Amino acid sequence: MDKKTTKWKLWSRGLICLLLLAAGFFYRDSLREILEGIRRIPAEGFCVSILLSAAAYALEGMTISCMAGAIILRLPVKKGIGIALICEFYRMVTLGSGPGFVEIHYLHKDGMEIGSATVMTMIQYMVKRAAVMLLGVLGFGVLYTSGNGRGLCRKYAGFMGAGCLATMGVILIFTGLTLSSGIAALARKLLDWMCRKIPSWERYFCRWKEQVRLLNHSGKDIVRQKKRLFAAVLLQTGKLLLFYGIPAILLYGKTGLSLTENTLLMAVAYLLAGVIPAPSGVGALEFVFLLFFSGFTDSGMVLPAILLFRFVTWILPFAAGGCVLLWLRFQEG
């Protein structure tokens, strides 16, 4: 190994450590609030939350491995979990804008072509949105008919409809661009027209045109593998149920709702939070969660639950992803 390569690897390790420290400093106020909230949670609730989060990220890694198999790449589940955690590290560092590019990079390092990795990542996003909508709609329907959450559901039915329409719109657009050459051609023409109207955005429009071409060219092979796609939806649904189960268990016996109803109320809140634009979803979920669950119990009980939820689904995966990155760098020598 030459000196230049050795120097670069040392720099990269130092940069990862610096990013970990910088993120800790940048989010110090949020971390302080989260740690104060965690102190009010019983130790068994804290341990169960960590276990549920760990299981959820295991399912996320299995999803990546399952989707990679659709492009004839045998990706071990262990590597899939590693990629999932690294994506969480970059999600926090880049305020939500980096995970997709990071996943493409590591899939390419494991032998997948960049174009195929890009398509897989886009379809994986569509699968996740489909799982979020399915659970959100199920939760809304059950709570509306059960009586306990009917008043709340009536009050926010319009927002629920908007959330479903937004999610359905994303899914239909991705599906149309994937399966229809005509729709893909129309999208490229529209981007050409926008490029002429807004020249300063030309590089973005060109990038989107290439993504549309790749999605239409390679996406059909993935979408046609219905069993694998169905398995990915099930894995994402399981992951979300584990996530939703964290606050549901913490608030069980405090809201007057059953454990199932707590979980489904969280599913509705998660769907509606996705409609509110916020970097990495920070702030939007907390707002909707407090709005919904405070109608069933005191906000002093609700706040620690959402703070612990953020800790085990945001901060711990970020730290774990940073450790995985460092371990990979040291493995490379």
N, C-alpha and C positions, 0 to 999 in steps of 0.2 A: 504494500500500500504506500503511495507516494505521500510526501509531506502536505501537499495541497489538499488531498482527500482527507487526511487525518485532521488537518486544521478545520476544514469545513464541518466535519462530524462533531468536533468539539464545540464549534460555534453553534451548531444546531441544537446540541444538548443544552448549552447555556441559554439559548433563545427560548426553549420550552420551559425551563425553570423560571426565566424572566417573565414569560407570559402567565405562568401560574401565579407568580407574585403580583404582577400588574393587575390581573383579574381580581385577586383577593383585595387589593387596594381600591380598585374601581368600584367593586360591589360591597365595600366594607359596611356601608349603612344597612344594606339589605341583609348582609350576613349577621349583623348585630341584632336586627329585628327577628330574623329566623332563629338565632340561638336563644334569644329571650323567650320566643314562643315554644321552642322545644323543651325548655325547662319545665313547662306546665304539662307536658305529656308524660304519662306513666312509662316506665322503662319497657314493659312488655309491648306497649303500643309502638314505641320507637323501634324495637327489634323486629316486630312483625312488618312494619313499614319498610325497613331495609330489605328484608327477605322478599317481600312482594316486588319491590323495585328491581332487585337482582334477577328475579325470575322473569320480570317483564323485559329486561335487556337481553336475557338469554333468548327469549322468543323473538326479539328484534334481530339478533344475530342469526337465528334459524331462518327468519324471513329473507335476510340478505343471501344466505346460503341457498335457500330454495329458489329465489329469483335468479341467482347466478347459474343454477343448473339448467334454466330454460335456454341459456346461450351456450350450452355444452361446456361449462366450466365447473369442474368439481372443486368447490370451495368448502373446506372443512368448517363446521359450525363454530369451532374455536376461533378461526380467523374472522368469521362473520361477526361474532361478539366483539372481537377486538376492533373491527372497523366501526361497529355501532358506537362503542365507547369513545373512539377517537373523534367521530363525528360530533358527539356531545361536547367534547373538549373545544372543538372549533365553533360549535354553535354558540357557546357562551362568549368566546373570545371575539367572534365576528358579529355578535348580536343577531344571530339567526341566518346570516347570509352565506355561510361557508360550508355547511355539512354536505350538500349535494356535490360540490366540487371535490371535497375531500374523499367522499365515497368513490367517485369516479377515478380519482388518482390511485387509491389503494386497490381497487378492482383491476386497474390497468397494470399495477405492479405485480399482481397475481396472475397475469396472462391474458386478461380480457382486452379486446380492442377498445380504444377510447370511445368510438362511436357506439359500440354495443353497450358499454358501461353507462354512457349518457342516456341511452334509451331505457335501460334497465332501471336507472335511478328515477327517471320521469314516471315510468309505469308503477314503480314501487310507491311513489308519492300518491298516485291515483288510487292504489289499493288502500293506502292508509286513510285517505279522505273517505273512501267508500265505507270502511269499517267505522270511522267516526260518525258518519251519517246514519248507518244502520243502527248502531247502539243509541244514538241520540233520538231517532224517530221511535224506536222501541220504548225507550224511557219515557218519552212524551206521551205515547199512547197508553202505556200502563198507568202512569201517574194520573192521567186525565180520567181514566175509567175507574181507578181505585177509590177516588173520592178525596184522599189525603192531599193530593197535589193538584186537584182540579182547579181551584181558584188561581193558583200560581200559573198553571198552564194556560188558562183563559187570558190572563193578564199579558202574557208574553207570547201568545200564539202567533202574532204578526212577525215578531222577531224570529220565532222558530221557522216560520215559512220562509223568511228571507235567508236564514242560515241553510235550510235545505236546498233552496233554489241556487244559492251560491255554490254549494258543494256539488249539486247535480250539474250545474253549468260547467264546473271544472272537469268532472268525469266525462260528460258528453263531448266537450271540446277535445280532450285527450283521446277519447275513443274514436271520434270522427277523424282526427288527424292521423291516427294509427291505421284505421281500416279503410279509409276512403282516399284514393289518389286525387279525386276531384276536389275534396275539401282541403287537402294539403296544398294542391296547386292554387286554389283560391286564397288560402292563407299567405302563400308566398307572394302572390300578386298584390295583396293588401299591404304586406310589409314593404314591397317595392314602392308602392304609392306613398306610404308613410315616410319612406326614406327620402323621396323627392320633396315632400312637404316639410320635413324636419331634418335637414342635412346634418345637423350637429349630433343627431342620434344614429347616424349611419352605422357605426360599428355595432351598436346593440341590435339594430334591425337585421344586420347581416348574420350575427350570431344566432338570432331567433330563427332566421330562415334556414340555417344549417341544422338547427335542432328539429325543425319541422320536417326537413328532408330525411334526417336520420330516423325520426320517430315513424315516419311512413314507410321507410325502406326496411327497417329491422324490427319494428314493433310488432308487425303481424305474426312473426315467428313466436314471440312470447305470448301474445294474446290468444293465439290458437291452442296453446297448451293449457286447456281449461282446468285440468286437474291440478296442475302446479299453481295456477293463478288462484283457484279456489282454496288451495292449501295456504297460500300467502294471505288471503283474506281472513281465514280462520286463525292463523298465527297472529295477525295484527289485531283481530278482535280479542283474542286471549290476552295479548299484551295490554290493550286498553282496559279490559276488565280488571286486570291486576292493578293498573294505575288507579282506576276508579275505586277499587276496593280499599285503597289506603285511607282516604278521608271517610269512606263509608264505615269502616271498622272503628276508626277513632271517634266518630260521632254516634256510633250505635248506642241506643238507650238514652240519648240526649236530645234527639229531634222528634221523638214520637213516631218516627217512621221505622219500618223494618229494615234489615240489612240490605235486602234486595232493592227497596225503594230508595234508600240512601245512595246505592250504587247507580241506579237509573237516574236519579236527580243529578248526580255528578256527570253522567253521560250527556244529559241535556245542557248542563252548564258548559261542558267542554266544547260541545258543538257550537253553542252561541258565542263563546269566547273567540272561536276561530273567525268570526265575522268581523270582530273589532281589530283594526290594524294596529299592531304593536310589535316592536323589535323582539323577535324570538318568543312572542306571546307573553312577554313579561308585563304584568299589570292587568291585562285583559281578563285572564282566568281568575285572578284574585278578586277583581271587581264583581264579575258575574257570580262567582262562588259565594262571596259574602252576601250578595243581593238575594240569592236563592235560599241558602241555608239559614240566614238570619230570620227568615219568615217562620222557621220551625223551632228555633232555639236562640238563646242569648248569643250575641256576637262575640262575647268574651270566650265562648267555647268554640266558636267557628274559626276564629283567627288562628289559634295554635295549630289547628288541623291543616289549614291551607299552607301555613308556614313550614310545617314538617313535610307536607307533600312536595313543596318546592325544594326543600333540602335533599330529599331522597331521590327526586327525579331530575334535579338540575345541578346541585352542587356536588353531590357524591359522584354521579357519572362524569362530571367535568374533571374532578380530581382523579378518578379511575382512568379516564382517557388520557390525561397527562402522564400518569404512571406507565400506561401501555406504550405511549410514544417514547418515553425515556428508555423503557426496556427494549424496544425495537432498535433504538439508536445504539445502545450498548451491545445488542446482539450483532449488529452490523460491524462491530469492531471500532 
